[in-house]
Amino acid sequence: MKPADVFVAVLVAVIWGLAFVASRIALDEFSPELMTTLRFAIAALPCLFVRRPKVPWPVLIAISATLFLGQFLAQAFAIAKGVPVGLSSVIVQSQALFTIAFAAMLFGERPTRMQTVGIGVATIGLLLICGTVGYDFSVGAFAVLMISPVSFAVGNLLLRRAQDVRMFDLFAWLCLAAAIPLSVLTLVSNGPAPTWYALSHMSVTGFACMLGLGGISTSIAYWLWGRLLRDYTAAQVVPFALLVPFVGSAASSVVFGETFGPLRLAGMVTVIGGIAIMLLSKRPQSLPRIA
């Protein structure tokens, strides 16, 4: 990769890691539903200037419902319910485990030996983390958070259905497809009056967080990531995502004083190690067709 593109890949990972901290700060002012709605409403603004990509509406909605709505709404609820930011950033990256597993079940993509080892290592890490659940956050909050990497993984596979389109245009319309149902959900669950009160009393900090989450972390960062995936192989680009949990955990430790006990820290490191093995191994092979 060119040095400039390496810098872009690292920059995107840093932005995504810091987004977990911004989400936690924003949740002091907004409900999970409203925060997620604002995130995608801001990121959908480019739809005013770009045409909808030639992707069927059912496919567009399915990708948006999993890759964006399901993933980020689950994150927001889990963090609001007390799941630490650093731990959340690690759990979300376990989507690599589920992506490979779902690809094997649905498309017959047989994992390589090293990917299988990575899946096993990451699973052990998740089990270690499970052993710490119930102390500083509930089992229910952890269960909600696990929806995020599963939705992320399903969205990754559905994204294959949208090929030969401009990434910026696609992600803008995916954000719009997420913002509309989220707006309805917010009005129904929160009520019009509380929603308006939260918006009209938004602080400068809250506005800055939402601008960062919607305009930078979602719109710009996803566009840059899509550009990298267009110009380079996934094996060259995707490993940079391993920086996200490190940035998220370090930033959470500085901003919120988040600490990790020995068992949780071991689990987090084990998960990241398993993901590294999966991402740095060779591409999975397709299973032979059976008559």
C-alpha positions as CSV (number, residue, x, y, z in Angstrom):
1,M,0.0,0.0,0.0
2,K,1.1,3.6,-0.6
3,P,2.2,5.4,2.5
4,A,-0.7,7.9,2.1
5,D,-3.2,5.1,2.0
6,V,-1.6,3.4,5.0
7,F,-2.1,6.8,6.8
8,V,-5.8,6.8,5.7
9,A,-6.4,3.3,6.9
10,V,-4.9,4.1,10.3
11,L,-6.9,7.4,10.4
12,V,-10.1,5.5,9.8
13,A,-9.3,3.0,12.6
14,V,-8.6,5.9,15.0
15,I,-11.9,7.7,14.0
16,W,-13.9,4.5,14.6
17,G,-12.2,3.9,17.9
18,L,-12.9,7.4,19.2
19,A,-16.5,7.1,18.0
20,F,-17.2,4.7,20.9
21,V,-16.1,7.4,23.3
22,A,-18.2,10.0,21.4
23,S,-21.2,7.7,21.6
24,R,-20.9,7.4,25.4
25,I,-20.7,11.1,25.8
26,A,-23.7,11.7,23.5
27,L,-25.8,9.2,25.5
28,D,-25.7,11.6,28.5
29,E,-28.0,13.8,26.5
30,F,-29.8,11.6,24.0
31,S,-31.7,8.3,24.2
32,P,-30.1,5.4,22.3
33,E,-32.8,5.7,19.7
34,L,-32.4,9.4,19.2
35,M,-28.6,9.3,19.1
36,T,-28.7,6.6,16.5
37,T,-31.3,8.5,14.5
38,L,-29.2,11.7,14.5
39,R,-26.1,9.8,13.5
40,F,-27.7,8.5,10.3
41,A,-29.7,11.6,9.6
42,I,-26.5,13.6,9.5
43,A,-24.7,10.9,7.4
44,A,-27.7,10.8,5.0
45,L,-27.4,14.5,4.0
46,P,-25.3,13.7,0.9
47,C,-28.5,12.0,-0.5
48,L,-29.6,15.5,-1.4
49,F,-26.8,15.6,-4.0
50,V,-26.1,12.0,-5.1
51,R,-28.4,9.6,-6.9
52,R,-29.5,6.3,-5.4
53,P,-27.1,3.6,-6.6
54,K,-28.5,0.9,-8.9
55,V,-29.3,-1.5,-6.0
56,P,-32.8,-2.9,-5.6
57,W,-34.7,-1.4,-2.7
58,P,-35.1,-4.7,-0.8
59,V,-31.3,-5.3,-0.9
60,L,-30.6,-1.7,0.1
61,I,-33.0,-1.9,3.0
62,A,-31.7,-5.3,4.1
63,I,-28.1,-4.1,4.1
64,S,-29.0,-0.9,6.0
65,A,-31.1,-2.8,8.6
66,T,-28.2,-5.0,9.5
67,L,-24.9,-3.2,8.7
68,F,-26.1,0.1,10.2
69,L,-29.4,0.1,12.1
70,G,-29.0,-3.3,13.9
71,Q,-25.3,-2.9,14.6
72,F,-25.3,0.7,15.9
73,L,-28.7,0.6,17.7
74,A,-27.5,-2.4,19.7
75,Q,-24.2,-0.7,20.5
76,A,-26.0,2.4,21.7
77,F,-28.4,0.5,24.0
78,A,-25.6,-1.7,25.4
79,I,-23.4,1.3,26.2
80,A,-26.4,3.2,27.7
81,K,-27.0,0.1,29.9
82,G,-23.5,0.2,31.3
83,V,-21.3,-1.9,29.1
84,P,-17.9,-0.3,29.2
85,V,-16.8,1.5,26.0
86,G,-13.5,-0.3,25.7
87,L,-15.1,-3.7,26.0
88,S,-17.8,-2.7,23.5
89,S,-15.1,-1.8,20.9
90,V,-13.6,-5.3,21.3
91,I,-16.9,-7.2,21.1
92,V,-18.0,-5.4,18.0
93,Q,-14.9,-6.4,16.2
94,S,-15.8,-10.1,16.9
95,Q,-17.9,-9.6,13.7
96,A,-15.0,-11.2,11.9
97,L,-15.7,-14.5,13.7
98,F,-19.4,-14.4,12.8
99,T,-18.8,-13.3,9.2
100,I,-16.5,-16.3,8.5
101,A,-18.9,-18.7,10.3
102,F,-22.0,-17.4,8.4
103,A,-20.1,-17.4,5.1
104,A,-19.3,-21.1,5.7
105,M,-22.9,-22.0,6.5
106,L,-24.6,-20.0,3.8
107,F,-22.1,-19.9,0.9
108,G,-20.0,-22.9,1.5
109,E,-16.8,-20.9,2.1
110,R,-14.7,-23.3,4.0
111,P,-12.4,-21.6,6.5
112,T,-8.7,-22.3,6.2
113,R,-6.9,-24.1,9.0
114,M,-5.6,-20.8,10.4
115,Q,-9.0,-19.2,10.3
116,T,-10.4,-22.1,12.2
117,V,-7.7,-21.7,14.8
118,G,-8.6,-17.9,14.9
119,I,-12.3,-18.7,15.4
120,G,-11.4,-21.0,18.3
121,V,-9.1,-18.5,19.9
122,A,-11.7,-15.6,19.6
123,T,-14.4,-17.9,21.0
124,I,-12.3,-18.7,24.1
125,G,-11.8,-14.9,24.5
126,L,-15.5,-14.3,24.4
127,L,-16.1,-17.0,27.0
128,L,-13.5,-15.4,29.3
129,I,-15.3,-12.1,28.9
130,C,-18.6,-13.8,29.7
131,G,-17.1,-14.8,33.0
132,T,-16.9,-11.2,34.0
133,V,-20.5,-10.3,33.0
134,G,-22.9,-9.5,35.9
135,Y,-20.4,-7.5,38.0
136,D,-20.4,-4.0,36.5
137,F,-23.1,-4.5,33.8
138,S,-26.0,-7.0,33.4
139,V,-26.2,-10.2,31.3
140,G,-29.1,-8.5,29.4
141,A,-26.8,-5.6,28.4
142,F,-24.2,-8.0,27.2
143,A,-26.8,-10.0,25.2
144,V,-27.9,-6.8,23.5
145,L,-24.3,-5.9,22.6
146,M,-23.8,-9.3,21.0
147,I,-26.5,-8.3,18.5
148,S,-24.1,-5.7,17.1
149,P,-21.4,-8.0,15.7
150,V,-24.0,-10.5,14.5
151,S,-25.8,-7.8,12.6
152,F,-22.4,-6.4,11.4
153,A,-21.5,-9.9,10.0
154,V,-24.9,-10.3,8.2
155,G,-24.5,-6.9,6.7
156,N,-21.0,-7.7,5.5
157,L,-22.4,-10.7,3.6
158,L,-25.4,-8.8,2.2
159,L,-23.0,-6.0,1.0
160,R,-21.8,-8.5,-1.6
161,R,-25.1,-8.0,-3.4
162,A,-24.3,-4.3,-4.0
163,Q,-21.4,-4.4,-6.5
164,D,-20.1,-2.0,-9.1
165,V,-21.5,1.1,-7.3
166,R,-19.9,4.1,-5.9
167,M,-19.2,3.6,-2.2
168,F,-20.0,7.1,-1.1
169,D,-23.4,7.1,-2.8
170,L,-24.2,3.6,-1.5
171,F,-23.4,4.4,2.1
172,A,-25.3,7.7,2.0
173,W,-28.4,5.9,0.9
174,L,-27.9,3.1,3.4
175,C,-27.8,5.8,6.1
176,L,-31.1,7.3,4.8
177,A,-32.7,3.8,4.8
178,A,-31.7,3.5,8.4
179,A,-32.6,7.1,9.5
180,I,-36.3,6.8,8.4
181,P,-37.4,3.8,10.5
182,L,-35.2,5.0,13.4
183,S,-37.0,8.4,13.4
184,V,-40.3,6.5,13.7
185,L,-38.9,4.3,16.5
186,T,-37.7,7.4,18.4
187,L,-41.0,9.2,18.2
188,V,-42.9,6.1,19.2
189,S,-40.6,5.0,22.1
190,N,-39.6,8.5,23.4
191,G,-42.6,10.6,22.4
192,P,-42.6,13.8,20.4
193,A,-42.3,16.2,23.3
194,P,-39.2,14.5,25.0
195,T,-37.6,14.2,21.5
196,W,-38.1,17.9,20.8
197,Y,-36.9,18.8,24.2
198,A,-33.7,16.9,23.8
199,L,-33.1,18.4,20.3
200,S,-33.9,22.0,21.4
201,H,-31.7,21.7,24.5
202,M,-28.7,20.1,22.7
203,S,-25.4,21.3,24.2
204,V,-22.3,22.2,22.2
205,T,-20.7,19.0,23.3
206,G,-23.7,17.0,22.2
207,F,-23.8,18.7,18.8
208,A,-20.0,18.1,18.4
209,C,-20.4,14.4,19.2
210,M,-23.3,13.9,16.8
211,L,-21.4,15.8,14.0
212,G,-18.4,13.6,14.6
213,L,-20.5,10.4,14.7
214,G,-22.6,11.2,11.7
215,G,-20.4,13.4,9.5
216,I,-17.0,12.0,10.2
217,S,-17.2,8.4,11.7
218,T,-20.1,7.3,9.5
219,S,-20.1,9.3,6.3
220,I,-16.5,10.2,5.7
221,A,-14.8,7.2,7.4
222,Y,-16.9,4.6,5.7
223,W,-16.3,6.3,2.3
224,L,-12.6,6.2,2.9
225,W,-12.7,2.6,3.9
226,G,-14.7,1.7,0.8
227,R,-12.1,3.5,-1.3
228,L,-9.3,1.5,0.2
229,L,-11.2,-1.8,-0.3
230,R,-11.8,-0.8,-4.0
231,D,-8.1,-0.1,-4.6
232,Y,-6.5,-2.9,-2.5
233,T,-7.3,-6.4,-1.5
234,A,-9.3,-7.1,1.7
235,A,-6.2,-8.9,3.1
236,Q,-4.3,-5.6,2.9
237,V,-7.0,-3.3,4.3
238,V,-9.1,-5.2,6.8
239,P,-6.2,-5.9,9.3
240,F,-6.1,-2.2,10.1
241,A,-9.5,-2.7,11.8
242,L,-7.6,-4.4,14.6
243,L,-6.5,-0.9,15.7
244,V,-10.1,0.1,16.5
245,P,-10.4,-1.8,19.8
246,F,-7.0,-0.6,21.0
247,V,-7.9,3.0,20.2
248,G,-11.4,2.6,21.8
249,S,-10.0,1.0,25.0
250,A,-7.1,3.5,25.4
251,A,-9.4,6.5,24.8
252,S,-12.0,5.1,27.3
253,S,-9.3,4.6,29.8
254,V,-8.2,8.2,29.5
255,V,-11.6,9.8,29.3
256,F,-13.7,7.6,31.6
257,G,-11.0,6.0,33.7
258,E,-12.1,2.6,32.5
259,T,-10.1,-0.3,34.0
260,F,-9.9,-4.0,33.1
261,G,-9.6,-6.8,35.6
262,P,-7.2,-9.7,34.8
263,L,-9.9,-12.0,33.4
264,R,-11.6,-9.4,31.2
265,L,-8.3,-8.1,30.0
266,A,-7.2,-11.6,29.1
267,G,-10.5,-12.2,27.3
268,M,-10.2,-8.9,25.3
269,V,-6.6,-9.7,24.3
270,T,-7.5,-13.2,23.3
271,V,-10.4,-12.0,21.2
272,I,-8.2,-9.5,19.4
273,G,-5.6,-12.2,18.9
274,G,-8.1,-14.6,17.4
275,I,-9.4,-11.9,15.1
276,A,-5.8,-11.1,14.0
277,I,-5.3,-14.8,13.1
278,M,-8.5,-14.8,11.1
279,L,-7.8,-11.6,9.2
280,L,-4.1,-12.3,8.5
281,S,-4.8,-15.9,7.2
282,K,-5.5,-16.7,3.6
283,R,-8.9,-16.3,2.0
284,P,-11.4,-19.2,2.6
285,Q,-11.9,-21.8,0.0
286,S,-15.3,-22.6,-1.5
287,L,-16.6,-26.0,-0.8
288,P,-17.1,-28.3,-3.9
289,R,-20.6,-28.5,-5.2
290,I,-22.5,-31.6,-4.3
291,A,-24.8,-33.0,-6.9
